Every structure is written in C-alpha cells, then in structure tokens.
Amino acid sequence: MTPSIHPGKAFLGELLARNWNLADTAQKTGLDPELLTDVFMEVEDVTPETAAGFEAATGVEAAYWLRLQAQHNATLDGNPLPTNMIPSGNTPDVATCQTSPA
C-alpha cells in the first residue's frame, strides 16, 4: 500500500505553484523557516499551529492540512482513512498543485 502524500509535500507544491520562496512563505505563514523546511522534508508533522499558518497563507482550511496529516499517519500505520474524510471546500489538488473551490 502506498502512503498518502505528506501535507508538507502538498504545501510545498502550493508554494511552488505560487512562486513563493522560503522567506515569502515564512512571512505569509508566520512560521519559522527552519520549521517549514522540516515539514517539507517530512521531519516534522503538521500541527494545529502549522495548519493555521498554512491557512493564513493560502486560504486552504487548517482542517484540510490536519486531516491530510492524519490520513498520512494512518496510512503509514497500515490503517488508511477513507478519502471522503478529507474536508471539502477550498482545498488544493495535490496532483496539479492548484487550489480550487469544491
């Protein structure tokens, strides 16, 4: 079974699509650049604070990032969550790195 995408990788796709560098992203999220790098590299999980920063920067709801993290963790543990448990709304398409309303 292939693990679901880590939310750090999904968010990295978002910032690349928006042509943001690490400094831009840190400013827009209010998060430390080192923490962002750790999340992008899957060293750190997305926490409620991180998810709130992602929401502030992109408009994609914090609940989406947290659910993506939970789904990723569950998949790694061998217990994947149903994909319909990811909240709908303004969420990114991780395949194209584009944000679109549901």
C-alpha positions as a printed NumPy array, in Angstrom:
array([[  0.   ,   0.   ,   0.   ],
       [  1.373,   3.408,  -0.979],
       [  1.275,   6.023,   1.79 ],
       [ -0.802,   9.116,   1.156],
       [  1.004,  12.375,   0.475],
       [  2.515,  14.144,   3.46 ],
       [  0.886,  17.56 ,   3.912],
       [  4.32 ,  19.18 ,   3.881],
       [  4.836,  17.911,   0.342],
       [  1.352,  19.097,  -0.653],
       [  2.017,  22.546,   0.813],
       [  5.404,  22.671,  -0.902],
       [  3.583,  22.121,  -4.187],
       [  1.259,  25.006,  -3.326],
       [  4.082,  27.43 ,  -2.628],
       [  5.99 ,  26.409,  -5.752],
       [  2.857,  26.947,  -7.841],
       [  2.604,  30.426,  -6.339],
       [  6.324,  31.141,  -6.949],
       [  6.994,  31.733,  -3.251],
       [ 10.436,  31.202,  -1.829],
       [ 11.108,  30.111,   1.757],
       [ 11.312,  33.693,   3.049],
       [  7.998,  34.596,   1.379],
       [  6.378,  31.505,   2.821],
       [  7.699,  32.146,   6.326],
       [  6.351,  35.693,   6.211],
       [  2.943,  34.656,   4.871],
       [  2.525,  31.749,   7.318],
       [  4.141,  33.39 ,  10.348],
       [  6.182,  30.201,  10.772],
       [  9.921,  29.784,  11.243],
       [ 11.763,  28.916,   8.001],
       [ 13.555,  26.024,   9.725],
       [ 10.229,  24.543,  10.857],
       [  8.836,  24.918,   7.337],
       [ 11.839,  23.107,   5.896],
       [ 11.386,  20.291,   8.41 ],
       [  7.709,  19.964,   7.462],
       [  8.545,  19.975,   3.738],
       [ 11.163,  17.259,   4.309],
       [  8.676,  15.222,   6.416],
       [ 10.868,  15.546,   9.505],
       [  8.005,  17.279,  11.33 ],
       [  4.271,  16.667,  11.159],
       [  1.73 ,  19.382,  10.504],
       [  0.407,  20.593,  13.867],
       [ -2.599,  22.819,  14.54 ],
       [ -0.23 ,  25.829,  14.625],
       [  1.387,  24.853,  11.331],
       [ -2.002,  24.209,   9.729],
       [ -3.212,  27.64 ,  10.878],
       [ -0.175,  29.218,   9.216],
       [ -0.837,  27.282,   6.015],
       [ -4.443,  28.503,   6.08 ],
       [ -3.394,  32.112,   6.666],
       [ -1.077,  31.954,   3.666],
       [ -3.251,  30.059,   1.189],
       [ -6.86 ,  30.231,   2.328],
       [ -6.953,  26.413,   2.411],
       [ -8.653,  25.458,   5.667],
       [ -6.443,  24.291,   8.543],
       [ -8.742,  21.266,   8.918],
       [ -7.675,  20.102,   5.465],
       [ -3.968,  20.097,   6.377],
       [ -4.662,  18.349,   9.687],
       [ -6.837,  15.714,   8.034],
       [ -4.17 ,  15.143,   5.368],
       [ -1.627,  14.615,   8.171],
       [ -3.961,  12.207,   9.962],
       [ -4.582,  10.306,   6.734],
       [ -0.842,  10.132,   6.022],
       [ -0.097,   8.865,   9.53 ],
       [ -2.891,   6.296,   9.391],
       [ -1.655,   5.027,   6.027],
       [  1.856,   4.628,   7.416],
       [  0.359,   2.663,  10.321],
       [ -1.48 ,   0.417,   7.861],
       [ -4.932,   1.842,   8.633],
       [ -5.761,   4.33 ,   5.866],
       [ -8.665,   6.688,   6.434],
       [-11.351,   6.879,   3.749],
       [-10.582,   9.727,   1.345],
       [-14.082,  11.12 ,   1.868],
       [-12.981,  12.112,   5.377],
       [-10.911,  14.976,   3.955],
       [-12.992,  18.143,   4.354],
       [-14.393,  19.661,   1.213],
       [-14.139,  23.346,   0.496],
       [-11.234,  25.402,  -0.743],
       [ -8.684,  22.596,  -0.984],
       [ -5.684,  22.076,  -3.229],
       [ -5.493,  19.453,  -5.911],
       [ -2.238,  17.804,  -4.838],
       [ -1.773,  16.287,  -8.292],
       [ -1.701,  19.678, -10.053],
       [ -0.795,  21.891,  -7.088],
       [ -3.725,  24.166,  -7.91 ],
       [ -6.319,  25.416,  -5.422],
       [ -9.934,  25.27 ,  -6.479],
       [-13.215,  25.662,  -4.627],
       [-15.261,  22.495,  -4.228]])
